[in-house]
Amino acid sequence: MVIVTSHDLRVMKELGCLLTYNPLDCLLQVVIQTSKEGEPTTSPGSPFPFWTALMLYSNFNGSVDDRGICTCSVVLPDTSFPVQKVESLEITAHDLTQRFEKELTKVKEYTKTMQLFEQKLLNLSIKVQVMEETSISYNKLDFELLKLEVSEMQKLVTALKSNFDGSSVIIDQLELEIRNMTLLVEELESLDKNNILAIRREIVALKNRLKECEESRGQNNTHPFIPPGSCGHGGVENISKPFVVRINWRGSGYKYGAWGRDYTPQEPAKTLYWEAPLNTDGRYLEYYRLYNTLDDLLLYRLAKENRVRLGDGSGMVVYNNFMYFNYYGTRDMAKLDLNSNTVTLRRALPDAAFNNRFSYAGVNWQDMDFAVDESGLWVVYSTEASTGNIVISKINDTSLEVLNTWHTLQYKPSVSNTFIVCGVLYAIRPMNTRKEEIFYYYDTNTRKEGRISIIIEKMLETIQSVNYHPLDQKLYVYNDAYLLTYDLTYQKESEHP
């Protein structure tokens, strides 16, 4: 309560109130000004707030005492405004804005760093996946480089984590992925491919021991044992499931080609393997590789790579350390010395069609298909006179002269490939994308031909070449860039078709 006298009028005016005093009626009228929002503002030069825009009126009745003094009782609101609090709030808001901008800058930097880490992790994941899925031999340096990249990423994440003040869930997750990557690289490094090869050899040895055990116990064996290089049987009776050796060294884009093992009758223990993927046009033979052992071929190691630039199609074969193939764009047979990588002899194959005139079904540029069996070198082809039917010729491997020729009734372009075992030609045709059938034979010993049915399972759709090796009695098949082998089983000699 405020006791207002005439002396107090001046003071109240300084407080920002508009006062009207009527001494006759002893009435005090107080006019208070406020803003539209009801918020006070500070009067210049005065610590007290004043009010603007909206006028509030209050009348206060008073009483006159014995001395004629009018006394009014006025209750004024608390009009003090927290200026210091407002200033403190402004300072706090400014500090928060600066801290927010600083943290926002950090987040942008961390985002860029995270993107860099994600790209590095992706690259490492691709490298590790390739190492897991392929059978290529990796040396210690490859693993050391991988571990170095992972170690650098680990250091960066540690530095990032120490400088990061906020939530580190993403960084923790990134650190966990890098730790898992480190463990995976160490696990891959510990794998020993030589042990894998040793296990394969153990399996083969166990199979041989089991076979010997069955024979010693007098169990019936429907498939007679045929000594390597022998023809004491009645012809091919069945074929095994495919064994996938690996993809060719040039990759999956090189779908056409051939491969096999050199047959040298004077050196039966020789294990020279060759691999000749054609260029991507499916025609041009430009490069080939030689491996002294199967282990070297499996591990892509110690390969001797040569460039020839002369071959046409995937009908080549290796016999007695020479490669035989159709010379590019001609009907010539070519003989290539593998030691010097030079063509030592060329000779035309009489009347042979060439330049993709009568190739196999689904395989272009294989007008001449060379073959090797127990007796030596052969070539399978067609002529215009045979109207595309298969012609078989026995070739002198030294001079490339034709020793003998047989004409069949089987149309060559309807056949997907052929091979020769003990002078008997076997023709293959596709049944679907996963199976082929050995459906036809021609025996050059008896000039007899006929139909048979032996199903061949294949890995991919097209078989580009088939080569037979007399010593291990296997077929070496090139199937849409993959190298496969099949084991043959034979009929008893009296069951020859």
C-alpha positions in Angstrom: 0.0 0.0 0.0 1.3 3.4 -0.9 0.2 6.6 0.9 0.1 9.3 -1.7 0.4 12.9 -0.8 0.9 16.0 -2.9 4.6 15.6 -2.4 4.4 12.1 -3.8 2.9 13.1 -7.1 6.2 14.1 -8.5 7.8 10.8 -7.5 5.0 8.8 -9.1 5.3 10.7 -12.3 9.0 9.7 -12.4 7.8 6.1 -12.0 6.1 6.4 -15.4 2.5 6.9 -14.2 0.3 9.7 -15.4 -1.4 11.1 -12.3 -4.4 13.4 -12.1 -5.2 14.8 -8.6 -8.4 16.6 -7.7 -8.0 18.1 -4.2 -11.7 19.0 -3.9 -12.9 15.5 -4.4 -9.9 13.9 -2.9 -9.7 11.7 -5.9 -6.5 10.4 -7.4 -6.6 9.1 -11.0 -3.6 6.9 -12.1 -3.1 6.2 -15.7 -0.7 3.3 -16.5 0.6 2.7 -20.1 1.4 -0.8 -21.3 2.5 -2.4 -24.6 0.2 -4.5 -26.7 1.9 -7.6 -25.6 1.9 -6.6 -22.0 5.6 -6.4 -21.8 7.3 -3.5 -20.0 10.0 -1.4 -21.5 12.6 0.7 -19.7 12.2 4.5 -19.7 15.4 6.2 -20.8 17.3 7.4 -17.8 15.2 5.6 -15.3 15.6 2.1 -13.8 11.9 1.7 -13.7 9.8 0.3 -16.5 7.1 2.3 -18.2 4.2 1.0 -20.3 3.1 2.0 -23.8 0.3 1.7 -26.3 -2.5 0.5 -24.0 -3.9 2.9 -21.3 -5.1 1.5 -18.0 -7.1 3.8 -15.7 -7.5 3.5 -12.0 -9.3 5.9 -9.6 -8.4 5.9 -5.9 -10.7 7.7 -3.4 -9.1 9.3 -0.5 -10.0 11.0 2.8 -9.2 14.4 4.3 -7.8 14.6 7.7 -8.1 17.3 10.4 -5.3 19.3 8.7 -7.0 19.2 5.3 -4.5 16.7 3.8 -6.0 14.3 1.3 -4.7 10.8 1.8 -5.2 8.0 -0.9 -4.4 4.4 -0.6 -2.9 3.1 -3.9 -1.8 -0.5 -4.6 0.8 -0.5 -7.4 1.9 -3.7 -9.2 5.5 -4.9 -9.0 6.9 -3.3 -12.2 10.5 -4.2 -11.8 11.9 -5.8 -15.1 14.7 -8.5 -14.9 17.2 -6.7 -17.2 20.2 -8.7 -15.9 18.5 -12.0 -16.5 17.7 -10.9 -20.1 21.3 -10.0 -20.7 22.5 -13.3 -19.2 20.0 -15.1 -21.4 21.3 -13.3 -24.5 24.9 -14.2 -23.7 24.0 -17.8 -23.1 22.1 -18.0 -26.4 25.2 -16.5 -28.2 27.5 -19.1 -26.6 25.1 -21.9 -27.6 25.0 -20.7 -31.2 28.8 -20.7 -31.4 29.1 -24.1 -29.9 26.4 -25.5 -32.2 28.2 -24.1 -35.3 31.5 -25.6 -34.1 29.9 -29.0 -33.5 28.1 -28.8 -36.9 31.5 -28.2 -38.6 32.9 -31.3 -36.8 29.9 -33.4 -37.9 30.5 -32.4 -41.5 34.2 -33.3 -41.2 33.2 -36.7 -39.6 30.7 -37.3 -42.4 33.5 -36.9 -45.0 35.8 -39.2 -43.0 33.0 -41.8 -42.6 32.4 -41.8 -46.4 36.2 -42.3 -47.0 36.2 -45.2 -44.5 33.1 -46.7 -46.2 34.8 -46.6 -49.6 38.0 -48.2 -48.1 36.0 -50.9 -46.4 34.2 -51.6 -49.7 37.5 -51.9 -51.6 38.9 -54.2 -48.9 35.8 -56.3 -48.9 36.0 -56.8 -52.7 39.7 -57.8 -52.4 39.0 -60.3 -49.7 36.0 -61.7 -51.6 38.1 -62.2 -54.7 40.8 -64.0 -52.6 38.1 -66.2 -51.0 36.3 -67.1 -54.3 39.3 -67.7 -56.6 42.0 -70.3 -56.5 44.7 -68.0 -57.6 47.9 -68.3 -55.5 48.6 -65.3 -53.3 52.0 -64.7 -51.8 53.0 -63.2 -48.5 53.3 -59.7 -50.0 49.6 -59.7 -51.0 48.5 -60.3 -47.4 51.0 -57.8 -46.0 49.5 -55.1 -48.2 46.0 -56.0 -47.1 47.1 -55.9 -43.4 48.8 -52.5 -44.0 45.6 -51.0 -45.4 43.5 -52.4 -42.5 46.1 -51.1 -40.0 46.0 -47.6 -41.5 42.2 -47.6 -41.2 42.4 -48.7 -37.6 44.7 -45.8 -36.7 42.3 -43.3 -38.4 39.3 -44.7 -36.5 41.2 -44.5 -33.2 42.1 -40.8 -33.8 38.6 -40.1 -34.8 37.2 -41.7 -31.7 39.5 -39.7 -29.4 38.5 -36.4 -31.0 34.7 -37.1 -31.0 32.9 -35.7 -28.0 29.3 -36.9 -28.8 27.7 -40.2 -29.4 30.2 -42.7 -31.0 27.8 -45.5 -32.0 28.7 -45.2 -35.7 32.4 -45.0 -34.9 32.2 -48.1 -32.7 30.4 -50.0 -35.4 33.1 -48.9 -37.9 35.8 -50.1 -35.5 34.1 -53.4 -35.1 33.9 -53.9 -38.9 37.6 -53.1 -39.3 38.4 -55.6 -36.5 36.4 -58.3 -38.3 38.2 -57.5 -41.5 41.6 -57.9 -39.7 40.5 -61.4 -38.4 39.3 -62.4 -41.9 42.6 -61.4 -43.6 44.5 -63.4 -40.9 42.3 -66.4 -41.5 42.8 -66.3 -45.2 46.6 -65.9 -44.7 46.6 -69.1 -42.6 45.0 -71.2 -45.4 47.6 -73.3 -47.1 46.7 -74.3 -50.7 49.4 -76.9 -50.7 47.5 -78.7 -47.9 44.4 -78.6 -50.1 46.4 -80.2 -52.9 47.8 -82.7 -50.5 44.2 -83.6 -49.4 43.2 -84.1 -53.1 46.2 -86.4 -53.6 45.2 -88.3 -50.4 41.7 -88.8 -51.8 43.0 -90.2 -55.1 45.3 -92.5 -53.2 42.5 -93.7 -51.0 40.3 -94.4 -54.1 43.1 -96.4 -55.6 43.6 -98.4 -52.4 39.9 -99.1 -52.2 39.9 -100.3 -55.8 42.8 -102.6 -55.1 41.1 -103.9 -52.0 37.9 -104.7 -53.9 39.8 -106.6 -56.5 41.8 -108.5 -53.9 38.6 -109.6 -52.2 37.3 -111.0 -55.4 34.4 -108.6 -55.7 32.8 -108.3 -59.1 34.1 -105.4 -61.0 31.9 -104.5 -64.0 34.5 -102.1 -65.5 37.7 -104.0 -66.5 41.1 -102.4 -65.6 42.6 -101.1 -68.8 46.4 -100.4 -68.7 47.4 -96.9 -69.7 47.7 -96.6 -73.5 46.0 -100.0 -74.1 43.1 -100.7 -76.4 42.1 -104.0 -74.9 38.5 -103.0 -74.3 35.2 -102.8 -76.2 34.9 -99.0 -76.4 33.7 -96.3 -74.1 30.8 -97.4 -71.9 30.3 -94.6 -69.5 31.7 -91.2 -68.3 32.1 -89.7 -64.9 30.7 -86.5 -63.5 32.7 -83.4 -64.4 35.6 -82.3 -62.2 36.1 -78.6 -62.3 39.8 -77.8 -62.3 39.6 -74.0 -62.5 38.8 -71.1 -64.8 41.3 -70.3 -67.5 44.0 -67.8 -66.6 42.6 -65.0 -68.8 39.2 -65.0 -67.0 35.5 -65.6 -67.6 35.3 -63.4 -70.7 37.5 -65.9 -72.7 34.8 -68.5 -73.3 36.4 -70.2 -76.2 39.6 -72.2 -76.2 41.1 -75.6 -75.4 43.4 -77.3 -72.9 44.9 -80.7 -72.2 48.0 -82.8 -71.4 50.8 -83.5 -73.8 50.9 -87.1 -74.9 54.4 -88.3 -75.5 54.5 -92.1 -75.9 58.2 -92.3 -75.3 57.8 -90.4 -72.0 54.7 -91.8 -70.3 55.6 -90.1 -67.0 55.7 -86.6 -68.6 53.1 -84.2 -67.2 53.2 -81.2 -69.4 49.8 -79.4 -69.3 48.8 -76.7 -71.8 46.1 -74.1 -71.8 45.0 -72.0 -74.9 42.1 -69.6 -74.4 41.2 -67.8 -77.6 40.7 -64.1 -77.8 37.2 -62.8 -77.1 36.2 -63.0 -80.8 36.2 -66.8 -80.3 38.5 -67.3 -83.3 42.0 -66.0 -82.9 44.6 -68.1 -81.0 47.2 -65.6 -79.7 48.4 -66.7 -76.3 48.9 -70.1 -74.6 50.6 -71.3 -71.4 52.5 -74.4 -70.4 52.7 -76.0 -67.0 55.1 -78.8 -66.0 52.8 -80.2 -63.3 49.1 -80.2 -62.5 49.8 -78.5 -59.2 51.4 -75.6 -61.1 48.3 -75.4 -63.3 46.0 -75.4 -60.3 47.9 -72.6 -58.6 48.6 -70.5 -61.7 52.3 -70.7 -60.9 55.5 -71.3 -62.9 53.7 -70.9 -66.2 55.5 -70.4 -69.5 53.4 -68.0 -71.5 53.9 -67.7 -75.3 52.4 -65.7 -78.1 51.7 -67.4 -81.4 49.3 -65.1 -83.4 48.6 -67.7 -86.0 45.9 -70.1 -84.8 42.3 -70.3 -86.0 39.6 -71.8 -83.7 39.8 -74.0 -80.7 40.6 -77.3 -82.5 44.2 -77.4 -81.4 46.0 -80.3 -79.6 49.4 -81.1 -78.2 51.2 -84.2 -79.1 54.9 -85.2 -78.5 55.8 -81.6 -77.5 54.3 -80.0 -80.6 51.0 -78.1 -80.9 48.9 -78.8 -84.0 46.3 -76.3 -85.2 44.5 -74.8 -88.2 46.6 -72.0 -89.6 44.7 -68.7 -89.5 42.4 -68.1 -92.6 43.6 -71.1 -94.5 43.1 -74.9 -94.9 46.6 -75.4 -93.7 47.6 -77.6 -90.8 50.4 -76.0 -88.7 53.0 -77.7 -86.4 54.4 -75.5 -83.6 57.5 -76.4 -81.6 56.7 -75.7 -77.9 60.4 -75.4 -77.0 61.1 -72.6 -79.5 57.5 -71.3 -80.0 58.0 -71.4 -83.8 56.0 -73.0 -86.6 58.2 -75.6 -88.1 55.8 -76.9 -90.8 52.7 -76.0 -92.7 50.8 -78.2 -95.0 47.3 -77.9 -96.7 44.7 -80.5 -95.7 43.3 -81.6 -99.1 39.8 -80.4 -99.9 39.2 -79.3 -96.3 36.5 -76.6 -95.8 37.7 -73.6 -93.8 36.8 -70.1 -92.6 33.8 -71.4 -90.6 32.3 -73.3 -93.4 31.4 -76.5 -91.5 32.1 -75.9 -87.8 30.5 -77.6 -84.8 27.1 -76.6 -83.5 27.4 -73.6 -81.2 31.1 -73.3 -81.7 32.4 -71.2 -84.6 35.8 -71.4 -86.5 36.4 -75.1 -85.6 36.6 -76.4 -89.2 39.6 -78.5 -88.2 39.5 -80.4 -84.9 42.8 -82.2 -84.2 42.7 -85.3 -81.9 45.2 -87.7 -80.3 44.6 -91.3 -79.3 46.8 -94.3 -78.5 48.0 -94.5 -82.1 48.9 -90.9 -82.7 47.5 -87.8 -84.5 44.1 -87.3 -86.2 42.1 -84.5 -87.7 38.3 -84.2 -88.0 36.9 -81.9 -90.7 34.5 -81.7 -93.6 34.7 -81.1 -97.3 32.4 -79.6 -100.0 32.3 -83.1 -101.5 31.1 -84.6 -98.3 28.4 -81.9 -98.1 29.3 -81.1 -94.5 29.5 -84.7 -93.2 32.4 -85.6 -90.9 35.7 -86.7 -92.6 38.4 -88.4 -90.5 42.1 -88.4 -91.5 45.1 -90.1 -89.9 48.0 -87.7 -89.9 51.8 -88.3 -89.9 52.8 -86.1 -87.0 56.3 -85.5 -88.5 55.4 -84.5 -92.1 51.7 -83.7 -91.7 50.9 -86.0 -94.6 47.5 -87.7 -94.7 48.0 -91.4 -94.1 44.4 -92.5 -94.5 40.9 -91.0 -94.7 37.4 -92.2 -93.7 34.1 -90.6 -94.7 31.1 -90.8 -92.3 27.4 -90.2 -92.7 27.2 -87.8 -89.7 26.6 -84.1 -90.5 29.3 -82.1 -88.7 27.4 -78.9 -87.9 24.9 -80.9 -86.0 27.6 -82.2 -83.6 28.9 -80.1 -80.7 32.3 -81.8 -80.5 34.2 -85.1 -81.1 37.0 -87.1 -79.6 38.8 -90.3 -80.7 39.7 -93.3 -78.5 41.6 -96.3 -80.0 40.6 -95.3 -83.5 36.9 -94.9 -82.7 35.4 -91.4 -83.2 32.7 -90.4 -80.7 30.4 -87.5 -81.5 28.6 -85.4 -78.9 25.5 -83.3 -79.2 23.7 -81.0 -76.8 20.5 -82.1 -75.0 19.9 -79.0 -72.9 22.0 -76.4 -71.0 23.2 -78.9 -68.5 23.6 -82.2 -70.4 25.2 -83.5 -73.6 25.0 -86.9 -75.2 27.6 -89.1 -76.8 25.2 -90.3 -79.5 27.3 -91.5 -82.4 30.5 -93.5 -83.1 32.6 -94.4 -86.1 35.1 -97.2 -85.9 38.0 -96.6 -88.3 39.2 -100.1 -87.6 36.1 -101.8 -89.0 34.5 -98.8 -90.9 31.4 -99.4 -88.8 29.2 -96.6 -87.5 26.2 -96.5 -85.2 24.2 -94.9 -82.4 24.9 -95.0 -78.7 23.7 -93.0 -75.7 26.0 -91.9 -73.0 25.0 -88.8 -71.0 27.5 -86.1 -70.1 26.8 -83.6 -67.4 28.3 -80.2 -68.0 28.8 -77.1 -65.8 27.8 -74.4 -68.3 25.9 -74.3 -71.6 28.5 -74.7 -74.4 31.4 -77.1 -74.7 34.1 -75.5 -76.9 36.6 -78.4 -77.1 37.2 -82.0 -76.0 40.7 -83.6 -75.9 41.4 -87.2 -74.9 44.6 -88.4 -73.2 45.5 -92.1 -73.6 47.6 -92.5 -70.5 45.2 -91.2 -67.8 42.2 -92.0 -69.9 40.5 -88.7 -69.3 38.7 -86.1 -71.4 40.0 -82.6 -71.1 37.0 -80.3 -71.7 36.9 -76.5 -72.2 33.4 -75.4 -71.1 32.6 -71.7 -71.3 36.0 -70.5 -69.9 36.2 -73.4 -67.3 38.7 -76.3 -67.5 37.0 -79.7 -66.7 38.1 -83.3 -66.7 36.0 -86.5 -67.1 37.1 -90.1 -66.4 36.1 -92.7 -69.0 35.1 -96.3 -68.3 35.2 -99.1 -70.9 33.2 -102.1 -71.9 34.8 -105.6 -72.0 36.4 -106.4 -75.2 33.7 -108.8 -76.4 31.0 -106.1 -75.9 32.4 -103.8 -78.7 29.4 -102.2 -80.4 
